[in-house]
Amino acid sequence: MPTVHCLYYSTVQTAVGKKEETITLPDGATVEDVLNELVRKYGSHLARHLYSEGWIDGRYYKTAAVYVNKKRIQWLQDFPLGIKTMLQEGDELSFGLIMGGG
């Protein structure tokens, strides 16, 4: 049963009322399982902060706004399975708008 560390930023932090927590998952759990668990635990309103959605070139998209071990889940070269990626013991997941720059 892997244990993962979740870090919350921006609107996600406000919605869950904490900066971080550790979650123990069943073997074979995926990023999607964590997303579903967080929505179950904190309420359906949280989903709007966990996912990005909209239209590009007339096509609807919905994707998770999550980083796994500081890499964005949308980067197919790192996560070809996207949110179906299985998690390992000690993985760190970051949720919310993470900004950088200078």
ROKOLGU-33543 format. One line per 4 residues: their letters; for each residue x negated, z negated, y of N, C-alpha, C. Coordinates in Angstrom, 1 decimal. Atoms other than C-alpha are relative to their C-alpha. Layout:
REM residues N
a	X Z Y X Z Y X Z Y ~ ...
REM end
This chain:
REM residues 102
mptv	-0.8 0.0 -1.2 0.0 0.0 0.0 -0.9 0.0 1.2 ~ 0.9 -0.1 -1.2 -1.9 1.2 3.1 0.6 -0.8 1.2 ~ -0.4 0.6 -1.3 -1.8 -0.8 6.3 -0.6 0.8 1.1 ~ 0.4 -0.8 -1.1 -2.0 1.2 9.5 0.2 -0.8 1.3
hcly	-0.1 0.6 -1.3 -2.5 0.1 13.1 0.7 0.9 1.0 ~ -0.7 -0.8 -1.0 -0.1 1.4 15.7 -0.2 -0.5 1.4 ~ 0.2 0.3 -1.4 -0.9 1.5 19.4 1.1 0.7 0.8 ~ -1.1 -0.5 -0.8 1.8 2.0 22.0 -0.4 0.1 1.4
ystv	0.4 -0.3 -1.4 1.4 3.6 25.4 1.3 0.4 0.8 ~ -1.0 -0.6 -0.9 3.6 4.4 28.4 1.4 -0.4 -0.4 ~ -1.4 0.3 0.3 7.3 4.7 27.6 0.3 -0.6 -1.3 ~ -0.2 0.6 1.4 6.9 3.9 23.9 -0.3 -1.5 0.1
qtav	0.3 1.4 -0.2 5.2 0.6 24.9 1.2 -0.8 0.6 ~ -1.2 0.6 -0.6 8.2 -0.2 27.1 1.1 -0.1 -0.9 ~ -1.1 -0.1 0.9 10.7 0.8 24.5 -0.1 -1.0 -1.2 ~ 0.1 1.0 1.1 9.2 -1.4 21.7 -0.4 -1.4 0.5
gkke	0.3 1.4 -0.6 8.1 -4.3 24.0 -1.3 -0.6 -0.5 ~ 1.3 0.5 0.4 4.6 -4.5 22.7 -1.1 1.1 0.1 ~ 1.1 -1.0 -0.1 1.2 -2.8 22.9 -0.5 0.5 -1.3 ~ 0.5 -0.4 1.3 0.4 -2.7 19.2 0.6 -0.8 -1.1
etit	-0.4 0.8 1.2 1.3 -3.8 15.7 -0.6 0.7 -1.2 ~ 0.5 -0.5 1.3 0.2 -3.4 12.1 1.2 0.1 -0.9 ~ -1.1 -0.3 0.9 2.5 -1.8 9.6 -0.5 0.2 -1.4 ~ 0.4 -0.2 1.4 2.2 -2.0 5.8 1.0 1.0 -0.6
lpdg	-0.8 -1.0 0.5 3.5 1.1 4.1 -0.1 0.2 -1.5 ~ 0.1 -0.3 1.5 4.3 2.2 0.5 -1.1 1.1 -0.2 ~ 1.0 -1.0 0.4 1.7 4.3 -1.3 0.6 1.4 0.2 ~ -0.5 -1.4 -0.3 2.0 8.0 -0.3 0.8 0.2 1.3
atve	-0.8 -0.1 -1.3 3.6 7.2 3.1 -0.7 1.0 0.9 ~ 0.4 -1.0 -0.9 3.3 9.9 5.7 0.2 -0.4 1.5 ~ -0.2 0.3 -1.4 3.2 10.0 9.5 1.5 0.0 0.3 ~ -1.5 -0.1 -0.1 6.9 11.0 9.3 0.7 -1.3 -0.4
dvln	-0.5 1.3 0.4 7.6 7.8 7.4 -0.1 -1.1 1.1 ~ 0.2 0.9 -1.1 6.1 5.8 10.2 1.0 0.2 1.2 ~ -0.9 -0.3 -1.1 8.1 7.6 12.8 1.4 -0.4 -0.3 ~ -1.3 0.4 0.5 11.3 7.0 10.8 0.2 -1.5 0.0
elvr	0.0 1.5 0.1 10.4 3.3 10.3 0.1 -0.5 1.5 ~ 0.0 0.5 -1.4 9.8 2.8 14.1 1.4 0.3 0.6 ~ -1.4 -0.2 -0.6 13.2 4.4 15.0 1.0 -0.9 -0.7 ~ -0.9 0.9 0.7 14.9 2.3 12.3 -0.2 -1.4 0.6
kygs	0.3 1.4 -0.5 13.2 -0.9 13.6 0.4 -0.2 1.4 ~ -0.2 0.2 -1.4 13.5 -0.3 17.3 1.2 0.7 0.6 ~ -1.2 -0.6 -0.5 16.6 1.8 17.6 -0.2 1.5 0.3 ~ 0.1 -1.4 -0.1 17.5 5.5 17.9 -0.5 0.5 1.4
hlar	0.5 -0.3 -1.3 16.7 5.5 21.6 -1.5 0.3 0.1 ~ 1.5 -0.2 0.0 13.0 5.4 20.7 -0.4 1.4 -0.4 ~ 0.4 -1.4 0.5 13.1 8.9 19.1 -0.3 0.9 1.2 ~ 0.3 -0.9 -1.2 13.2 10.5 22.6 -1.4 -0.2 0.6
hlys	1.4 0.3 -0.5 9.8 8.9 23.3 -1.0 0.4 -1.0 ~ 0.9 -0.3 1.1 8.3 9.8 19.9 -0.2 1.5 -0.2 ~ 0.0 -1.5 0.3 9.0 13.5 19.9 0.0 0.7 1.4 ~ 0.0 -1.0 -1.1 8.4 16.4 22.3 0.9 1.1 -0.5
egwi	-0.8 -1.1 0.4 11.0 19.1 22.3 0.4 0.9 1.2 ~ -0.3 -0.9 -1.1 12.0 22.1 24.3 0.1 1.4 -0.5 ~ 0.0 -1.4 0.4 11.9 25.9 24.4 -1.2 0.7 0.5 ~ 1.1 -0.9 -0.3 9.0 28.3 24.4 0.3 1.4 -0.4
dgry	-0.3 -1.4 0.3 9.6 32.0 24.6 1.3 0.2 -0.8 ~ -1.3 -0.1 0.6 13.2 31.5 23.6 0.1 -0.7 -1.3 ~ -0.1 0.7 1.3 12.4 29.4 20.5 -0.1 -1.5 0.3 ~ -0.1 1.4 -0.1 13.3 25.8 20.2 -1.2 -0.6 -0.9
ykta	1.0 0.7 0.7 10.5 23.4 19.1 0.3 -1.5 0.1 ~ 0.0 1.5 0.0 10.4 19.7 18.2 -1.3 -0.5 -0.8 ~ 1.2 0.4 0.7 7.1 18.0 17.4 -0.2 -1.5 0.4 ~ 0.3 1.4 -0.3 5.9 14.4 17.2 -1.1 -0.1 1.0
avyv	1.0 0.3 -1.0 3.9 13.0 20.1 -0.8 -1.2 -0.5 ~ 0.8 1.1 0.6 1.4 11.0 18.0 -1.4 0.5 -0.3 ~ 1.4 -0.2 0.3 -2.3 10.8 17.5 -0.4 -0.8 -1.3 ~ 0.5 0.7 1.2 -3.9 9.9 14.1 -1.5 -0.1 0.1
nkkr	1.4 0.2 -0.1 -7.3 8.4 14.4 -0.6 0.9 1.2 ~ 0.4 -0.6 -1.3 -7.6 9.8 18.0 0.1 1.5 0.0 ~ -0.1 -1.5 0.1 -6.7 13.4 16.9 1.5 0.3 0.1 ~ -1.4 -0.3 -0.2 -3.4 14.9 18.0 0.6 0.7 -1.3
iqwl	-0.6 -0.5 1.2 -1.1 15.6 15.0 0.4 1.5 0.0 ~ -0.3 -1.4 -0.2 -0.2 19.1 16.4 -1.2 0.9 -0.3 ~ 1.2 -0.8 0.2 -3.8 20.3 15.9 0.0 0.4 -1.5 ~ -0.1 -0.4 1.4 -3.3 22.3 12.7 -1.3 0.0 -0.7
qdfp	1.3 -0.1 0.7 -7.0 22.6 12.0 -0.4 -1.4 -0.5 ~ 0.3 1.3 0.5 -7.1 18.8 11.6 1.1 -0.5 -0.9 ~ -1.1 0.5 0.8 -3.6 18.2 10.2 0.9 1.2 -0.4 ~ -0.8 -1.2 0.3 -2.3 21.4 8.5 1.4 -0.4 -0.5
lgik	-1.4 0.5 0.4 0.7 19.3 7.1 0.8 -0.6 1.1 ~ -0.8 0.6 -1.1 1.7 18.0 10.5 0.4 -1.4 -0.3 ~ -0.5 1.4 0.3 3.9 14.9 10.2 0.1 -0.3 -1.5 ~ 0.0 0.2 1.5 3.9 15.3 6.4 -1.4 -0.5 -0.5
tmlq	1.4 0.5 0.3 0.2 14.1 6.5 0.1 -1.4 -0.6 ~ 0.0 1.3 0.6 -0.3 11.2 4.1 -1.0 -0.9 0.8 ~ 0.9 0.9 -0.7 -1.8 8.1 5.7 -0.9 -0.8 -1.0 ~ 1.0 0.7 0.8 -4.8 6.1 4.4 -0.1 -1.4 0.6
egde	0.2 1.4 -0.4 -5.6 2.4 4.6 -0.9 0.0 1.3 ~ 0.8 0.1 -1.3 -6.9 1.6 8.2 0.2 1.1 1.0 ~ -0.2 -1.0 -1.0 -5.6 4.7 9.9 0.6 -0.6 1.3 ~ -0.5 0.5 -1.3 -4.8 4.2 13.6 0.9 1.1 0.6
lsfg	-1.0 -1.0 -0.6 -1.7 5.9 15.1 0.2 -0.5 1.4 ~ -0.3 0.3 -1.4 -1.2 6.1 18.9 1.2 0.8 0.4 ~ -1.3 -0.6 -0.4 2.2 6.8 20.3 0.2 -0.1 1.5 ~ -0.2 0.0 -1.5 3.1 7.8 23.9 -0.9 0.9 0.7
limg	0.7 -0.9 -0.8 1.8 9.8 26.7 -1.4 -0.6 0.2 ~ 1.4 0.4 -0.2 -2.0 9.6 26.7 -0.7 1.0 0.9 ~ 0.5 -0.9 -1.0 -3.6 11.0 29.8 -1.5 -0.2 0.1 ~ 1.4 0.0 -0.3 -7.2 11.8 30.6 -0.3 0.9 1.1
gg	0.4 -0.9 -1.1 -9.1 13.6 33.2 -1.0 -0.7 0.9 ~ 1.0 0.6 -0.9 -11.3 13.0 36.1 0.2 0.4 1.4
REM end
